[in-house]
Amino acid sequence: MQRRRGNQGLEADHGIDHLPSPSTRRRRRHHSSANDSLGKQSGYSRCFICLLFVLFFVVLILEFQVYLMIGVSNFTYTDSTASTATNNGDGAVTQINTGNADDANNKSDLKQKTQTPTKLPTKVAHHSFQPTGKQQRWRVKAARRDSDANSKYWKTHTPDPVPPLPPNTDPETGAQLPPVIAYVTTLTKCGPKHRGGLDGAAVLLHSIRRNSHGWVPIQEQFDKAKLPTDKIKGPQYGGHGGRYRHRAYVIVDPMASPNNLDRSGECARFLQKIGYTILHRPPLVPLFEVNDQGTDIGNQFYKELKNQGYVGIQRPNDGPTAPRPGVNPTRLQMYMHNDGCCGYTELLKLHVYGMVEHELAVHLDFDSLLLRPMDDLFDAMLGKGDEATRRSTLSLAKLPRTKKVDFSKPIDAAFTRDYNSVGAPSLDAPVGYQGGFLVVRPSLEVLERYRTILKRGEFLLGPRDGWAGKHGGFYGDVTFQGILPYYYEDVAPDGEHNEVELDRCIYNQMADNPRKSSYKFPRATPLDPKEMGFRDMNICRDGRKDCSDTDCQRIHPKDSITTHFTFCKKPWDCSEGLPGTVASGTCLGLLKEWYGIRRELEDWWLLPSSDNSRSFYWNYKTISEMQISRAGTLNSTQYFGYCH
């Protein structure tokens, strides 16, 4: 079949020569003068448009040259293949396994990770990789703008005080009441992608409530209200109260303040409505130097914040932690701005040390969940009960880097390590603290030490060796997950703290695989490696030869105390629980518990009560919406009707 081309028409397709008739030629000559004038006008218009485009690009080039003159100086860039980290183009850094290639898959993993950086770097003497100069300048400008906006907020605001705690004695009986534990989480942004976390925050708070002192089991509450008990479909673990009281806080960055009248304040307003106490907090140290604009000198707190300096202002010029030659002065600040999930605002978590009104403070991420009370941990940290009981009831890690605990005195901090982020596993490889779980005895002195750490900024770059050249090379190393081990293992005076590394399968359970995977990222053990396309390697992430005692992906939910939905994915997204892997059963059990607690929370909200914290849910519209939300057909025994 012939195909038509251009404007030849039907006749051309059939091989017919078509010539214009004489009358047609006369009509063409009659209009030729008019067409010539129109053609000239059209030519002038095109020339004028082209001239405008040329002027636009000239102005753009001139503006860029002026920016180069007043902006940040040019950087030098290096080959990424000799480094322990590559930049993924958005400022985040992906770690590379440069260890021994015991398996052929290691080589393919390394090749995948070092392919096609944002732009090809230039080889120079030192070994590191940064984005191109143009990208870096714009990122510095954006980071400075964010830092200036944060500082400007504190010109007219001050940190919120912690509200007075309830009495230590029962007003009716006079009996002594247990301590109030501070449960703290952080909110740094509020956008469309952060709305799912609000469900997580509500369920997290209820999991705390139902495992704290004063909670009456939901079954008894339904019986008291004379409601049918067959409506109760909820969680399987915990829910019988605990030995300690609680109060929940949200540390809020000004970008997500409930005082913001636009949508950026909606998340904090919701959290405030369901029972969280909002605490506005500034960074311990501004990321960049405070840039005063205008004539307003600000309040007293702003002056103190300005006088604190900024990250790296006290960096020593010589010695082992001095900046290395060729490393740009703003490079550490840019790494902090882009690090991990939340950048520099991740360090707002350090304000958990400032909750000195409480004897203990717990920091948890929104995607965490309490399965059972943490009473045994709290007893050990406060030195309650006899030493033998504390030693036998607390689940500790037993790993190469685990420090011996002195149970004869109170414990200052409890944490779990994140072995999944280790680049090259070995017995002495640096390992960060997992950023979603931390329990501390608050101390303003410790908080001030973190402030000093940030002002000194002794994080070695070029190559990326970490804090004091020891704590780096893993996810979150430049902010929360790296600064914690740096403080406890290097900065704190010897013998001052009695910190404890907990069993990560019991506390902060993530159902993670203790072995490396042939896939480029950590993966659960596949049931059928050929079908899944990856398999476990004979390399333990903690450097040992046998790590079967830390195989958290095989731990039943009934044995865990808290969980953290990282590998099992976010429950509000109706996660399938890693099908086709060993972790599937554990993940599905944890996800089911989350949905069970969500259902119990909604039932509790709708119970007849004079409690003002629940009254806003007691209306027909909300009840109707709740019933619709439970009409999902996707495995209703697993998701309780919340998924479609």
C-alpha positions in Angstrom: 0.0 0.0 0.0 1.4 3.4 -1.0 1.7 6.0 1.8 0.8 9.7 1.2 3.7 12.1 1.7 3.5 15.9 2.2 0.7 17.8 0.5 0.7 15.8 -2.7 -2.9 14.7 -2.3 -5.0 11.9 -3.8 -3.9 12.4 -7.4 -0.3 12.0 -6.5 -1.1 8.6 -4.8 -2.6 7.4 -8.1 0.3 8.7 -10.3 -1.9 11.5 -12.0 -0.1 14.7 -13.0 -2.2 17.6 -11.9 -1.5 21.0 -13.5 -3.4 24.2 -12.8 -5.8 25.5 -15.4 -5.3 28.9 -17.1 -8.0 30.5 -15.0 -6.3 29.3 -11.9 -3.0 30.8 -13.0 -4.8 34.1 -13.7 -6.3 34.1 -10.2 -2.8 33.5 -8.7 -1.3 36.4 -10.6 -4.3 38.7 -9.4 -3.5 38.0 -5.8 0.3 38.0 -6.0 0.9 41.6 -5.0 -1.3 41.1 -1.8 0.5 38.0 -1.0 3.9 39.6 -1.3 2.9 42.4 1.2 1.5 39.8 3.6 4.7 37.8 3.3 6.9 40.8 4.1 4.8 41.5 7.2 5.1 37.9 8.3 8.9 38.0 7.8 9.1 41.1 9.9 7.1 39.4 12.8 9.4 36.4 12.7 12.5 38.6 12.9 11.0 40.6 15.8 10.3 37.3 17.7 13.8 36.0 17.1 15.2 39.3 18.3 13.2 39.0 21.6 14.5 35.4 22.1 18.1 36.6 21.6 17.7 39.5 24.1 16.1 37.1 26.6 19.1 34.7 26.5 21.6 37.5 26.6 20.0 38.8 29.8 19.9 35.3 31.3 23.6 34.8 30.6 24.5 38.2 32.1 22.4 37.4 35.2 24.1 34.1 35.7 27.6 35.7 35.3 26.7 38.3 38.0 25.5 35.4 40.2 28.9 33.7 39.8 30.7 36.9 40.8 28.7 37.3 44.1 27.9 33.7 44.8 29.9 30.8 46.1 33.3 30.1 44.7 33.8 27.4 42.2 34.3 23.8 43.5 36.6 21.1 42.3 35.2 17.6 41.7 36.7 14.2 41.8 36.3 10.7 40.4 33.6 8.9 42.4 35.0 5.4 41.8 37.7 5.8 44.4 35.3 7.1 47.0 33.2 5.4 49.6 30.1 7.5 48.6 28.5 8.8 45.5 26.0 11.6 45.1 22.6 10.6 43.6 21.9 14.0 42.2 19.5 15.4 44.8 22.1 15.9 47.5 21.7 12.6 49.2 24.6 10.2 49.4 24.5 6.5 48.6 27.0 4.3 50.2 29.1 1.8 48.2 30.4 -1.5 49.4 34.1 -1.4 48.6 34.9 -4.5 50.6 36.2 -7.8 49.3 34.3 -9.3 46.4 33.5 -12.7 47.9 30.6 -13.1 45.6 30.3 -12.2 41.9 27.1 -10.2 42.7 29.2 -7.7 44.7 30.9 -6.6 41.5 27.6 -6.1 39.7 26.2 -4.2 42.7 29.2 -1.9 42.7 28.9 -1.3 39.0 25.2 -0.4 39.3 25.9 2.1 42.1 28.7 3.9 40.4 27.1 4.2 37.0 26.0 7.5 35.5 26.4 10.2 38.2 24.5 13.4 37.7 27.4 14.7 35.5 30.8 13.2 34.9 33.3 14.4 37.6 36.8 15.7 36.9 39.8 13.8 38.3 41.8 15.8 40.9 44.1 14.9 43.7 41.6 14.3 46.5 38.9 11.6 46.3 35.3 12.6 46.7 32.4 13.4 44.5 30.0 16.4 44.5 27.4 17.6 42.0 28.4 19.9 39.3 29.2 23.5 40.3 26.0 24.9 38.9 23.9 22.4 40.9 25.9 23.0 44.0 25.5 26.8 43.9 21.8 26.6 43.5 21.5 24.1 46.4 23.6 26.3 48.7 21.3 29.2 47.8 18.2 27.1 48.7 19.8 25.8 51.9 20.7 29.3 53.0 17.2 30.5 52.2 15.7 27.8 54.4 18.1 28.5 57.2 17.3 32.3 57.0 13.5 31.6 57.0 13.9 29.4 60.1 16.0 32.1 61.9 13.5 34.8 60.9 10.7 32.9 62.7 12.5 33.1 66.0 12.7 36.9 65.8 9.1 37.0 67.0 8.7 33.6 68.7 10.2 31.7 71.6 10.3 27.9 72.3 7.1 26.6 73.9 7.4 25.7 77.6 6.5 22.2 78.7 3.1 22.4 80.4 3.1 21.5 84.1 2.9 17.8 84.8 -0.1 16.3 86.6 0.2 15.8 90.4 2.4 12.9 91.7 -0.4 11.8 94.1 -3.9 10.7 93.5 -6.2 13.6 94.6 -8.8 11.2 95.9 -6.8 8.5 97.7 -3.5 10.3 98.2 -1.6 7.3 96.8 1.7 7.9 95.0 1.4 7.9 91.2 4.1 6.5 88.9 6.3 8.9 86.8 5.1 10.4 83.6 7.1 9.3 80.6 7.5 11.8 77.8 6.9 10.2 74.4 8.3 12.5 71.7 8.1 12.6 68.0 9.0 15.3 65.4 7.2 17.0 62.6 9.3 19.0 60.1 7.0 19.3 57.1 3.3 19.0 56.1 2.6 18.2 52.5 0.5 15.8 50.6 3.0 12.9 51.0 3.1 13.5 54.7 -0.7 13.1 55.3 -0.5 9.3 55.6 1.8 9.7 58.5 -1.0 11.3 60.5 -2.8 8.0 60.6 0.5 6.6 61.9 0.7 9.3 64.6 -2.8 8.6 65.8 -2.3 4.9 66.0 1.1 5.3 67.7 -0.5 7.5 70.4 -3.2 5.0 71.1 -0.6 2.2 71.3 1.1 4.3 74.0 -2.1 5.0 75.8 -3.3 1.4 75.9 0.0 0.3 77.4 0.3 3.0 80.0 -1.0 3.5 83.6 -4.7 4.4 83.8 -5.9 2.6 80.7 -9.0 0.4 81.2 -9.1 -2.5 78.7 -11.4 -1.8 75.8 -13.5 -4.9 76.6 -14.3 -3.5 80.0 -15.2 -0.1 78.6 -17.6 -1.7 76.1 -19.2 -3.7 78.9 -19.6 -0.6 81.0 -21.2 1.2 78.1 -23.5 -1.9 77.6 -22.5 -2.1 73.9 -22.4 -5.5 72.0 -19.0 -7.1 72.4 -19.1 -8.7 69.0 -18.2 -5.3 67.6 -14.7 -5.5 69.1 -12.2 -6.6 66.6 -8.8 -5.4 67.6 -5.2 -6.1 68.5 -3.9 -9.3 70.1 -1.1 -8.0 72.3 -0.9 -5.5 75.2 -3.9 -3.3 76.0 -3.9 -4.0 79.7 -2.3 -0.8 80.8 1.2 -0.4 82.3 3.1 0.8 85.3 4.0 4.2 84.0 1.9 7.3 83.0 2.5 9.0 79.7 2.3 12.3 77.8 2.8 12.7 74.1 4.7 15.6 72.5 5.4 16.7 68.9 8.5 18.8 68.3 7.5 21.0 65.4 9.7 22.9 62.9 8.3 26.4 62.0 7.6 25.1 58.4 5.0 22.8 59.9 3.7 25.1 62.8 0.0 24.9 63.6 0.1 28.7 63.6 0.6 28.6 59.8 -2.8 29.4 58.4 -2.2 27.6 55.1 -2.1 23.8 54.6 1.4 23.5 56.0 -0.1 23.9 59.5 -2.9 21.3 59.1 -0.8 18.3 60.2 0.2 19.9 63.5 -3.4 21.1 64.1 -4.7 17.6 63.7 -2.0 16.1 66.0 -2.9 18.8 68.6 -6.6 17.9 68.3 -6.1 14.1 69.0 -4.0 14.6 72.1 -0.4 15.6 71.3 1.2 18.6 73.0 2.9 20.9 70.4 6.4 22.2 71.2 8.1 24.6 68.8 11.8 24.2 68.9 14.7 25.8 67.0 17.8 24.0 65.7 20.5 23.7 68.4 22.7 25.7 66.1 21.7 27.5 62.8 22.9 25.7 59.8 24.3 28.9 58.3 25.3 32.2 59.8 22.1 34.2 60.8 21.6 36.8 58.1 19.9 39.9 59.6 17.5 41.6 57.2 15.6 44.8 58.0 15.7 47.0 61.0 13.9 44.6 63.4 16.6 43.3 65.9 14.3 40.6 67.2 13.6 39.3 70.7 16.1 38.2 73.4 15.9 34.6 72.3 16.7 35.5 68.7 19.8 37.4 69.9 20.9 34.3 71.9 20.3 32.1 68.8 22.3 34.4 66.6 25.2 34.5 69.1 25.3 30.7 69.1 27.0 30.9 65.7 26.4 28.2 63.1 27.5 24.7 62.1 31.3 24.5 61.9 32.0 28.0 63.3 34.5 26.6 65.9 36.1 24.0 63.6 39.8 23.7 64.5 42.2 24.9 61.8 44.8 22.3 62.5 44.9 18.8 64.0 43.3 15.5 63.0 39.8 17.0 62.7 40.7 20.1 60.7 39.1 20.6 57.3 41.0 18.7 54.6 42.6 20.6 51.7 40.3 21.1 48.8 37.0 20.6 50.7 34.7 23.5 50.3 33.7 25.3 53.6 30.0 24.8 53.0 30.2 21.1 52.0 29.4 19.8 55.5 26.4 22.1 55.8 25.1 21.0 52.4 25.5 17.3 53.4 23.5 18.1 56.6 20.8 19.9 54.6 20.3 16.9 52.3 21.0 14.0 54.7 18.7 11.1 55.3 14.9 11.6 55.2 14.6 15.1 56.7 18.0 16.8 56.3 19.2 19.1 59.0 15.8 19.2 60.7 16.4 15.5 61.7 18.5 16.9 64.5 15.4 18.4 66.1 15.2 14.9 67.7 18.0 15.9 70.0 15.6 18.1 71.9 14.4 14.9 73.6 17.3 15.5 75.9 15.7 18.8 76.9 12.6 17.3 78.4 14.0 17.7 81.9 10.5 18.0 83.4 10.3 14.2 82.9 12.5 11.5 84.4 12.6 9.6 81.1 11.9 10.6 77.5 11.3 8.3 74.5 11.7 9.4 70.9 9.7 7.4 68.3 9.0 8.0 64.6 5.4 8.1 63.4 5.7 4.7 61.8 6.4 3.1 65.1 4.1 1.1 67.4 4.1 -0.2 71.0 3.0 -3.8 71.1 3.4 -4.2 74.9 4.5 -1.9 77.8 8.2 -0.9 78.1 8.0 -1.1 81.9 11.0 -3.4 82.3 13.2 -1.0 80.4 11.9 2.0 82.4 12.5 0.1 85.7 16.1 -0.6 84.6 16.8 3.0 83.5 15.4 4.4 86.8 17.1 1.8 88.9 13.9 0.4 90.3 13.7 -3.2 91.7 16.7 -5.4 92.5 19.7 -5.7 90.2 19.1 -9.4 89.4 15.5 -8.7 88.2 16.6 -5.8 86.0 19.4 -7.9 84.5 17.1 -10.9 83.7 14.1 -9.0 82.3 15.9 -6.6 80.0 16.6 -7.9 76.4 20.1 -6.7 75.5 22.0 -7.0 72.3 25.0 -9.4 72.3 27.0 -8.1 69.4 30.7 -7.2 68.9 30.2 -3.5 69.5 27.8 -4.0 72.4 29.1 -2.3 75.6 28.8 -4.0 79.0 26.0 -2.6 81.1 26.4 -1.8 84.8 23.0 -2.8 86.3 24.0 -1.5 89.8 23.2 2.0 88.7 20.5 3.8 86.6 20.9 3.7 82.8 21.2 7.0 80.9 20.3 5.9 77.3 18.9 3.0 75.5 19.1 2.5 71.7 19.3 0.0 68.9 21.9 0.0 66.1 21.1 0.1 62.4 23.3 -2.6 60.9 21.4 -2.4 57.6 23.2 0.8 56.7 26.7 -0.6 57.1 28.5 -0.4 53.8 31.4 -2.9 54.2 30.5 -5.3 57.1 33.3 -6.1 59.5 33.7 -6.5 63.3 35.0 -3.0 63.6 32.9 -1.2 60.9 31.2 2.0 62.2 27.5 1.4 62.9 25.0 4.2 63.4 22.2 4.2 66.0 18.8 3.6 64.5 17.1 7.0 64.3 13.5 5.9 65.0 14.0 4.8 68.6 15.9 6.4 71.5 15.2 6.4 75.3 17.1 8.9 77.5 17.3 10.4 80.9 17.0 14.1 79.9 19.9 16.4 80.6 20.5 20.0 79.7 24.2 19.4 80.1 24.2 16.7 77.4 22.1 18.9 75.2 24.7 21.6 75.4 27.4 19.1 74.5 25.5 18.3 71.3 25.4 22.1 70.5 29.1 22.3 70.9 29.6 19.3 68.6 27.6 21.0 65.9 29.5 24.3 66.3 32.8 22.4 66.0 31.6 20.4 63.0 34.3 17.8 63.1 32.9 15.6 60.4 35.7 14.6 58.1 35.0 14.8 54.3 37.1 14.2 51.3 36.8 11.2 51.8 33.7 10.9 54.0 35.2 9.4 57.1 32.6 10.8 59.5 32.6 12.4 63.0 36.2 12.6 64.2 37.1 10.3 61.3 35.4 7.3 63.0 31.6 7.5 62.7 30.6 7.7 59.1 29.9 5.8 55.9 26.3 4.8 56.7 22.9 6.2 56.2 22.2 9.3 58.4 25.8 9.5 59.5 26.1 13.3 59.2 23.0 14.0 61.4 21.1 12.0 64.0 22.3 8.4 63.4 25.9 9.4 63.4 26.1 12.1 66.0 24.6 9.8 68.7 27.4 7.2 68.6 30.0 10.0 68.3 28.8 11.5 71.5 28.5 8.4 73.6 31.7 6.7 72.3 34.0 9.7 71.8 32.8 13.0 73.4 31.2 12.0 76.7 33.7 11.7 79.6 34.7 8.1 80.4 32.4 6.4 82.8 29.9 9.2 82.9 27.1 7.4 81.0 25.7 4.0 81.4 24.1 3.4 78.0 22.7 0.2 76.7 22.2 -1.4 73.3 18.9 -3.3 73.2 18.0 -6.4 71.2 16.8 -4.9 68.0 14.4 -7.9 67.4 12.6 -7.0 70.6 12.8 -3.2 70.7 12.4 -1.2 67.5 11.7 -4.5 65.6 12.0 -3.9 61.8 11.9 -7.5 60.7 15.3 -7.0 59.0 17.6 -9.6 57.5 21.0 -9.9 59.3 22.7 -11.0 56.1 23.6 -9.0 53.0 21.6 -9.5 49.9 22.8 -9.9 46.3 20.4 -7.1 45.6 21.9 -3.6 45.8 19.8 -2.7 48.9 19.0 -4.8 52.0 16.3 -7.3 51.3 14.5 -10.1 53.2 15.5 -13.7 52.6 13.6 -14.9 49.5 11.7 -18.2 49.6 12.6 -18.8 46.0 15.8 -16.9 45.1 15.5 -17.7 41.4 11.9 -16.3 41.1 12.7 -13.2 43.3 15.9 -12.4 41.4 18.1 -12.0 44.5 19.4 -14.2 47.3 21.1 -14.0 50.7 24.9 -13.8 50.7 27.1 -15.5 53.3 28.0 -12.2 54.8 26.6 -11.0 58.2 26.0 -7.3 58.4 27.5 -7.2 61.9 30.8 -8.8 60.8 30.3 -12.1 62.5 30.4 -15.5 60.8 27.0 -16.6 62.3 24.2 -14.0 62.9 21.3 -16.4 63.1 20.6 -15.1 66.7 19.6 -11.7 65.2 17.4 -12.9 62.4 14.6 -10.5 63.2 12.6 -11.4 60.1 11.7 -14.7 61.8 10.7 -13.3 65.2 7.0 -13.6 66.0 5.2 -10.3 66.9 4.2 -11.7 70.3 7.9 -11.6 71.3 8.5 -8.0 70.4 7.8 -4.9 72.5 8.0 -2.1 69.9 8.1 -2.2 66.1 9.2 0.2 63.4 7.6 -0.1 59.9 10.6 0.3 57.7 11.2 -2.9 55.8 7.6 -4.0 56.2 6.5 -0.7 54.5 4.0 1.8 55.8 0.8 0.3 57.1 -1.4 3.2 55.9 -0.4 2.3 52.4 -1.9 -1.2 52.8 1.4 -2.9 52.6 1.4 -6.5 51.5 4.1 -7.4 54.0 7.0 -8.5 51.7 5.4 -11.5 50.0 7.7 -14.2 48.8 10.2 -13.7 51.6 10.8 -15.2 55.0 9.8 -11.9 56.6 6.2 -12.1 55.1 4.7 -13.8 58.2 6.3 -11.4 60.6 5.4 -8.3 58.6 1.8 -9.5 58.1 1.5 -10.1 61.9 2.8 -6.6 62.7 0.6 -4.9 60.1 -2.4 -6.7 61.4 -1.7 -5.5 64.9 -1.4 -1.9 63.6 -4.8 -2.2 61.9 -6.3 -3.8 65.0 -5.1 -0.9 67.2 -6.5 1.6 64.6 -9.9 -0.1 64.8 -9.8 -0.1 68.6 -8.9 3.6 68.6 -11.9 4.5 66.4 -14.2 2.4 68.6 -12.7 4.1 71.7 -13.3 7.5 70.2 -16.9 6.7 69.6 -17.7 5.4 73.0 -20.1 7.6 75.0 -17.9 9.8 77.1 -17.6 13.2 78.6 -13.9 13.3 77.7 -13.4 16.4 75.5 -10.5 14.8 73.7 -13.0 12.4 72.0 -16.1 14.6 71.7 -15.2 16.0 68.3 -15.6 12.5 66.8 -19.1 12.1 68.2 -21.2 13.1 65.3 -23.2 11.3 62.6 -20.9 12.5 59.8 -17.8 11.0 61.4 -19.6 7.8 62.3 -20.8 7.4 58.7 -17.4 8.1 57.3 -15.9 5.5 59.7 -18.3 2.9 58.6 -17.5 3.6 54.9 -13.8 3.4 55.7 -14.2 -0.1 57.0 -16.0 -1.4 53.9 -12.8 -2.5 52.2 -12.8 -6.0 50.6 -9.0 -6.6 50.6 -8.4 -9.5 53.1 -10.7 -8.1 55.8 -9.3 -10.5 58.4 -5.9 -8.9 57.9 -6.7 -5.2 57.2 -10.1 -5.0 59.1 -11.8 -3.5 56.1 -9.5 -0.5 55.7 -8.0 -1.6 52.4 -9.6 -2.0 49.0 
